[in-house]
Amino acid sequence: MATWLATAAFGLEGIVKRELKGLGVDSSAENGGARFEGDFATGFLANLSLRCADRVLLIVKETKVFGFEDLFEATKSVPWADYLPKEASFPVTGNCARSQLMSVSDCQKIVKKAIVEKLKDTYRQSWFEESGPSYPIQFNIHENNLRISINSSGDALNRRGYRTWTGEAPIRETLAAAMILLAPNHLKLPIYDPCCGTATLLIEAAFLRANRAPGLKRNFLMEDWVNVPADDFNHIRQNAASLVDYKQIGKISGSDIDKNSLELAQKHLTQAGLESYIHLEKKDIHHLELPSLPQLIITNPPYGERLSDQKSAEDIYKALSRLLKTSPGNTLCAISSHPGFERIIGRRSQHKRRLYNGRLECEYHIYLPKV
Ligand SMILES: C[S@@+](CC[C@H](N)C(=O)[O-])C[C@H]1O[C@@H](n2cnc3c(N)ncnc32)[C@H](O)[C@@H]1O
């Protein structure tokens, strides 16, 4: 058994905990993620399946540290050879906050040195080529609490493998997935994004409905590690692949005014294997008419962060308000950092949640149908 941390952006920790529960894994949410116990197969399952987590870290040490000596001894006390083979490459990165140890570069050198010393003792060799599988080591020192972990994911989990082109202001896949998971009736109602950009929200919605594990088409660093149950990993991946059912996607569509974004979106749909499941068209939201059938309008509209863009962002919110009024059966779920969003929509949202789009503090508003 090992301790793992599925890291998540501020505000998404509880959602990741819920996702883990859905996988049959008990966890506790904490600042920066959800922590769980499990074997390597469980760590792999988390990498493959979590939609809203950033990375899955294998925690190898947690203790208090107040000086370099403490940091060295704490790092050296880890049985590193249990994890790292002789040829492992082990880059060290980290951060320090509100602690006595505040020099990241000094801490980095000390952690590296302590690991090398420990490996020297165990492997009885003085030089390590670091030419083998990668075990990125991460140290975090926060209020004198040290955590040392190994990144089992590699690239961040939002890199699902379908987005190789970036649009103007694409939303992160992890945040898009969280918005879908938080939307009422997200598995049943038709979904429409009137400012779909590169279609991230629509693709994440389709993956969720099709029960397609987000990591199905990518690899994780832990798959290259030694002494891991590779057969179990293969079995988990095959099992996840067998659970995918595209027939469950239902109606998902969207539009955008920008031709270039729509071209990127179409490429993403092809990369994701969803081109025949999601319909996109070029449309100005100001001319959009939606059927009054109940549906989920879910969107990441412009925020008008720059003063020069404010008016056009506000006009889009007015158009969203019009769509709500003309189709009272619709649910609107929209994220924005604009403080006047509710005022422009003309009423308060029934549910509101603070979420971060990158570093930008936003509110995620949910307006339930009036009927
Ligand atoms: C914040 S971006 C959305 C990004 C998208 N979530 C993604 O992942 O790529 C806002 C989008 O609103 C679109 N937009 C701006 N004005 C519009 C209008 N009048 N009608 C429809 N879409 C508009 C922009 O082209 C842009 O793609």
The ligand as a MOL file (V3000), in Angstrom:
LIG
                    3D

  0  0  0     0  0            999 V3000
M  V30 BEGIN CTAB
M  V30 COUNTS 27 29 0 0 0
M  V30 BEGIN ATOM
M  V30 1 C -13.3220 32.1050 -23.6630 0
M  V30 2 S -13.5290 31.6120 -25.3140 0 CHG=1
M  V30 3 C -14.1850 29.9810 -25.1920 0
M  V30 4 C -13.1000 28.9770 -25.2740 0
M  V30 5 C -13.6100 27.5480 -25.3280 0
M  V30 6 N -14.2470 27.1570 -24.0710 0
M  V30 7 C -12.4590 26.6270 -25.6650 0
M  V30 8 O -12.1600 25.7180 -24.9080 0
M  V30 9 O -11.8100 26.8530 -26.6950 0 CHG=-1
M  V30 10 C -14.9180 32.5380 -25.8020 0
M  V30 11 C -15.4280 32.2320 -27.1840 0
M  V30 12 O -16.5510 33.0720 -27.4630 0
M  V30 13 C -16.5590 33.3060 -28.8540 0
M  V30 14 N -17.4030 34.4610 -29.1890 0
M  V30 15 C -17.1320 35.7770 -29.0280 0
M  V30 16 N -18.1720 36.5230 -29.4730 0
M  V30 17 C -19.1040 35.6730 -29.9160 0
M  V30 18 C -20.4070 35.8350 -30.4910 0
M  V30 19 N -20.9110 37.0550 -30.7130 0
M  V30 20 N -21.1120 34.7290 -30.8260 0
M  V30 21 C -20.5930 33.4890 -30.6210 0
M  V30 22 N -19.3660 33.2680 -30.0910 0
M  V30 23 C -18.6400 34.3530 -29.7450 0
M  V30 24 C -15.1090 33.4990 -29.1990 0
M  V30 25 O -14.8730 33.2880 -30.5720 0
M  V30 26 C -14.4250 32.4490 -28.3040 0
M  V30 27 O -14.2230 31.2570 -29.0070 0
M  V30 END ATOM
M  V30 BEGIN BOND
M  V30 1 1 1 2
M  V30 2 1 2 3
M  V30 3 1 2 10
M  V30 4 1 3 4
M  V30 5 1 4 5
M  V30 6 1 5 6
M  V30 7 1 5 7
M  V30 8 2 7 8
M  V30 9 1 7 9
M  V30 10 1 10 11
M  V30 11 1 11 12
M  V30 12 1 11 26
M  V30 13 1 12 13
M  V30 14 1 13 14
M  V30 15 1 13 24
M  V30 16 1 14 15
M  V30 17 1 14 23
M  V30 18 2 15 16
M  V30 19 1 16 17
M  V30 20 1 17 18
M  V30 21 2 17 23
M  V30 22 1 18 19
M  V30 23 2 18 20
M  V30 24 1 20 21
M  V30 25 2 21 22
M  V30 26 1 22 23
M  V30 27 1 24 25
M  V30 28 1 24 26
M  V30 29 1 26 27
M  V30 END BOND
M  V30 END CTAB
M  END
